[in-house]
Amino acid sequence: MSTPPLASGPEGTRALRALLGVVLDALAEGDRARGGPLPAGGPGPVDARIREALGDALPEDGDPGALATLVRGLAEGSADPADPLCAAHLHCPPLAVAVAADLAAGALNPSLDSWDQAPAASALEARVTRALARHAGLADALVTTGGTESNQLALLLARERHGPALRLVCGANAHHSLPRAAWLLGLPEPVVVPAPAGTLDPAALDAALTALPGPLLVAATAGTTDAGLIDPLPDIAARCAAHGARLHVDAAYGGGLLFSERHRAKLAGLDAADTVTLDLHKLGWQPVAAGLLAVRDPDDLAALHQRADYLNADDDTEAGLPDLLGRSLRTSRRPDVLKVAVTLRTLGRRGLGALVDRVCALAEEFAGQVAARPGLALYDRPVISTVLFRPTRATDDAVAAVRRLLLTDGRAVLGRARLDGRLWLKTTLLNPHTRPDDLAALLDLVEGSTPR
């Protein structure tokens, strides 16, 4: 067997060009075979098809057709976020230009743990992260794998600044990664503040901050996972300032509103935070992963400093080589910033803002369609692009069954959320190409699948 070609170097582009055609054909074949937003039949048939496509995962001899076979199998068995009827999660359809940039990142394969592995990528990352942080009203930002890592990192920086007695105070609406990060970091049991209307109650927060000894870290949310709600950030920031508490805002979902002139004001008060989680593989249309943690005080990042002579020797740093180890908890790290930079430069703030405006308008349209149908109940008007609804007379068990039926049949992908003691169907609209008639078709499917 001849030595397989590399993705970079003198012959890299020629090899990739041929293989890219194979991949694109296999993606198209898999999409046609799936024929909808999700493979029909549930987990069993999907596993069987993958088992057949994969065969022996560690064969003695290779198969030159494996690329086509496995890509086709993956495409056929995938949930397609570009299908208008796939609207359950904060799982965006990535922009073609971002995916193309990600191909270049994979081919060049820079590793952002030392400058000599990523000269241009490290320079690009430094410029783009600072620009995004400043757009949010902060000073600097680190690239992460997403909201969970960003939230964990925010708690770590707070602990290193304020000590191991630091206590997390968060709303009942907070993302599960926050109390999990507190557990992982050995912090005291978090204090959970009521969120009776789906957002953190400032009066209850004030009472908690008054009663608790410091140091305290308050975590607010800008874009809850269940309903896309935004905590009252200016009021929360004022309470934190009055009590000397540190403030973190999890804006993994809502942070994309910063690109929209129409919706940016919903994030008023974000710039008062000490740290902010952002996630561009949600309202940024990036392939996973594309997370950020923005910080107000760059000195907080000193806690991440590490020395490894083979990566950032003192004399190299003194000679002017950038020290990258303090830019992440990870060592080997791919240049996820490239796809972000390409997207920002290709679309600009106005172009990204137009996409944000479009999906928010779709959510308003969808909520209006739900409200116009007597057989459906609307939870509330959307704040971002999430809409909760349910069949009016259905029990919670029936609501859950409708969702699973559509999922198993491969006809629609809807999420679920439990609020106000009831189970709701959830749509998270992130596809800017969705049309009003697609939304009507989704509601037809729900009503047609609901027992009468």
N, C-alpha and C positions, 0 to 999 in steps of 0.2 A: 504494500500500500504506500502510495506517495505521501510525502509530508503535506498536510492540509494547509491551505493559504491562510495568511494572517489578515486581520481587518484593517491594519494600517501599514505604512511602509510603501515601497514603490508599486507593489501589485495589489495593495489593499482595496483601492477603489474599484478596480476591475473585478475582483472577486466578490465584493459586496454588491456591485451592480447586478451581477447574475443571480446572486442569492436573494436580492431584494425582489426580483421578479417572482421567484418561487414563493416567497412569503406573501406577497400581495395576492397572487393567484389563490394560495391556500386560504387566506383570510376571506376572500370573496366566496370560495366554495363552501367554507364553513358557515358563513353568514346565510347563504342560500339554503343549506341543509337545515339550519336551525329554524329559519322561517318566521321568526318573531323575536320578542324581547328576551326570551329565556328558553332553554331547551325543555321540551315537554316530557312529562313522565316522572319527575322528581329525582332524588339522588341515585336510585338504583340504576336506571338506564344510562345516566351520565357516567357513572363509575364503570359500567360494563363497556361502554364505547371507549373510554380512556384506557381501560385494561387491554382492549383489543388493539388500539392504536399503539400503545407503548410496548406490548409484548414483554420480553425480558428487559428489565430496566438496566441490567449490567451484562449485556451479551458478550460472548467471546469475540465475535467479529461484528463490525459495524454495518449499518445500512445507509447508503448514500441518500435514500429517499426519506430519511427520518425527519428532516426539516419540514418537508411538505406534509407528511402524515401527521406529525404532532401539532403543527400550527393549525392545520385544518381541524383536528380533533379539539383543540383548545377553543377555536372560534365557534365551532358547532355547539360546544358545551358551555359557552360563556353567557352571562347576563350582559346585554349590550346597552350601555348607558346612552348611546346615540339613538336608541329606539324611543319614540315619544311615550310608549307605554311602559317603559322602565323608569320609574320615578319614585323609588322607595327611599333612597339614602342620599347622603352627601357624597355622591359618587358621580363625578361629572364626566361627560364625554370630552376627552382631551382635544384640543385644537390640532389640526394636521401639522401646522408649522412647529408646534411644541414637540410633537412626536418625531418629526424630522430632525429637530435639533438634538433630541435625546439619542437618536441614532449616531450622530456625530460624537456625542459624549461617550457612548459605548465603544465606538471604533477607536477613538484616541485614548480612552481609558486613563485619564489623569487620576491620581490619588491624592487627595488634599490633606495628607498628613506631613508632607514636607515640600518645600519649594522646588527642589530638584525633580520632583515627580509631576508638578503641576504649575509651571511658571505662569502661563497665561490664565489658567483657570483660577489660580489664587488671586491674581490681580482683578479678574472679572468679578469674582465673588465679593471681594472687599468693596468694590465700587457699587455693585448692585444692592448688596445688603444694606449699606449705609443710606443709599437713596430711598429704599423702601422704608427703612426705619424713620427717616426724616419725614417721609410722606405721612407717616402715622403720628408724627409729633415727638418722636424719640430720637436717640442718638446713634445707635448701632444695632445690628441684628446678626444672629447666627443662623445658619442653615440647619434644619432638622428634618427628620423623616415625617413629621406631621404634628398634629395637635398633642398627641400623647407624650411624645418626647419633649416638645416645647413646654408643656405643663410641668413635667418632671424636672426639667432643667430650671424652670422658674422657681420651683420650690427649693431646689438645691442651692441656687444663688442666694435666695433669701435666708436659707439656713446658715450658709457660710458667712453672710453679713451679720446675722442677728443671733446665731448660736443654736444649739440643739434643743433648747426649750421652746423654740418658735412653734406657734400653734396656728394651724390653718382654720380659717373661718370662711365657710362657703354656703351658698344657698342650697336648698333641697333640689334645685334645678341644675346644679353644677354637673359637669361631665364626670363620669366615673373615674377617669384617669387622675383626677385631683386627689381624692381620698386615697386612691391606690398609691400615688406618688408619696403621700405623707407616710403611709405604711412602709413603703420601700426604703424611705430615707430615715426611718426610725424616729419620726416626729410624734409628738403626743396625738392622741385621738382627736380628729378634727371636730370642730363645733359646727353643726349644721343648722342654718338659720331658715325659718319658714319662707316659702315662696308661694303664697296662697293663690296668686293669679298667674303663676308660671314664671314670675320674676322675683328676684330677691327683695324682701321687704325692708326698706331703709330704717323704719322705726325699730323693727326687730333686730336689725344689724346694730343700731345704735345702743340698744339695750344690752346686746351681747358684748360689744366693745367696752361698755361701761363696767360690766360685771367681771370681765376676764382680766387676769394679769397679763402683761406683755412678756415677750414680744409677740405680735400678732401679724399674720398675713391674711388679708382678705382677698378672696378670689371671686370676681364678678364674671358674668358671661354676656358676651355680645353675639347672640345667635345660638339659642339653645338647640340641642340635637332633636328634641321632641317636637317643638313648635316654632323654632326660629325666632324666639322672643329675645329682646335686649333688655338687660337690667338697667335701671335708672342710674347711669354712670356718673353724671354730675353730682347727684345727691350722695351716692356711695363714696365718691372721691372726697366730698366735703366731710363726711363722717370719719373717713380714714384720717384725713388731715387733722381733724379736731382731736382724735384719740391717739395720734402718732403711730397708726398702723400702716404697714406696707400694703400696696395694692397691686394685684395682678389681674389682668383682664384676659380671659380666654375668648379671643375673637377669631377662632379657627374658621367659623362659618361667616360671621358678620363682617370680618375684616375686609372682605372684597368690596363692601360698600364705599370704602375710601376712594375707589376709582370713579364713583358716580357723583356728579355734581348734584343730581336730584336727591340722592339718598344719603350722602355723606353726613348730613346733619344728624342722622340717627345715631352716629357714633360720637356725638359731643361728649366730652369728658374723657375720651380714650387717652388723650395726651397727658392726663394727670397720673396715669399708671406708672409704676416702676418697671413693670415688664408686661409685654403683650404677646400673646400667641396669635400667629397668623398662619394661614394654610391655603396655599394657592392651588392645591389639587381639589379644592371645593369651588368657591367663587373666583377662580382664576384660570380654570380650564386647562390645567396642567396634568400630565401623567403623574401617577404616584411615583416618587414622593416629592413634595415641594412645600415643606414646612419652614417656618421661621420663628425665632424668638427675638423680639425687639426689646432693647433695654434703654432706660433713661440715662443711667450712669454707667459709662463704659468701664469704670473701675470695678464694678461688680464682676466683670469677666476675669479679673485676676485670679479668682478662686479656681478657674479651670487650668491654670498654668501647670504644665508638666515638663520635665526635662528628660529626654532620651537622646543620648549622645549621637546615635546613628541618624536621628531625624532633625534635632535642633540643638546641636552643640553650641556652647557659649561662644566659642570663637567664630563660628559661622554667623550667629546672630549679631555679634559685635561687628562683623565684616559687612553686614547689611542684608543678609538673607532673611526673608520674613519667617517668623516663627508661627507655624500653623496649628500646633498641637493644642493651643489654648482656644481654638475656635470651635471645638466640639468635644463631646464626651467620647466620640468614636475616633478610631485611628484611621484605618483605611476608609476613604470616603469619596464617593463618585461626585462629579461636578454637576449636581442637580441645578445649579444656578444657570447653566447655559440655556436650557429650555425657557427658564423664566426671563432671562435677559433678551433672548430672541423674541419672545412674545411681547415684552414691554416695548421693544424697539419697533416691532412690526405693526402693532396695533396702537401703541401710545396710550396715554391715560384716557383719551376720548374714546378710542376704540374699545378698550376694556370696559369703560363706563357704559358704553352703549349695550354691551352684552349683559351687564348687571341690570341695567334699566329694562332690557327685554325680558329677562326671566322674572323680575319682580312684577312687570306688567302681566306676564302670563299667569302668575299666581293670583293677581287681582281678578283676571278674567275667569280663572278656574273657580275661585271663591264665588264669583257672581253666578256662574253656571250651577254650582251646588245649591246656592240659596234659592235659585229659581225652580228647583225640583222639589215638590212636596214630599217625595219619598226619601229625601236625604236631609241630614242635619249638618250644619256648618259649625265648627267649634268657634272660630272667630275670623276676622279679616286678617290676611297675612301681614307680617311686619317685614319679612324678607321674601323668601320664595317657597315657604312651606305652608301647606294647607292641610288641615285636619278635618275629616268629615266621617259620617257613618250613616248607614241606613236607619231611617227614623225609628222604626218599630223593632229593629233587630236586637237580640240579646248580645252580650259581649261574646258568648260562645259562637253565635252566628256570625258576628263580625270577623272573628278569628278564622272561622271556617271559610268564609268568602275569600279572604286573603289567600289562604292556603290552596283553595280550589283554583284560583286564577294563576297562582304560582306553579302548581303541579301541572296544569294544562298548558303552561308556557304562553298564556295569553296576556298577562300583565304582571308587573312587579310593583307591589305597593308595600309601604312600611306600616308599622303599627306604633301607637303611642298611648300610654295610659295617663290620662289627665282628668282631674275632677272626679276620680273614682270610676271612670268609664273608659272603655277601649275604643280608640279611634283609628280609622285608616289614615295613613299619612302619605302625602305626595310631596316630594322635594323636587321642585322644577328647576333644573339646571341646564336644560337643552334649549338654546336660543332658537333652534330651528323648529321647535314644536309649534303647531298651529291650533287655533281654537277648536277646529273639528276633531283634532286628535284628543283634546281634553274631553269633548263631548263623547267620543267613542269610549274613552276610559270610564266615564260615568255610566254609559250604557252597559258596559261589561259588569260593573258593580251591581247595578240594579237588576240586570238579567240573571245574576248569580245568587241573588239574595232570596232565601225561602220566603214564601208569602203565607 
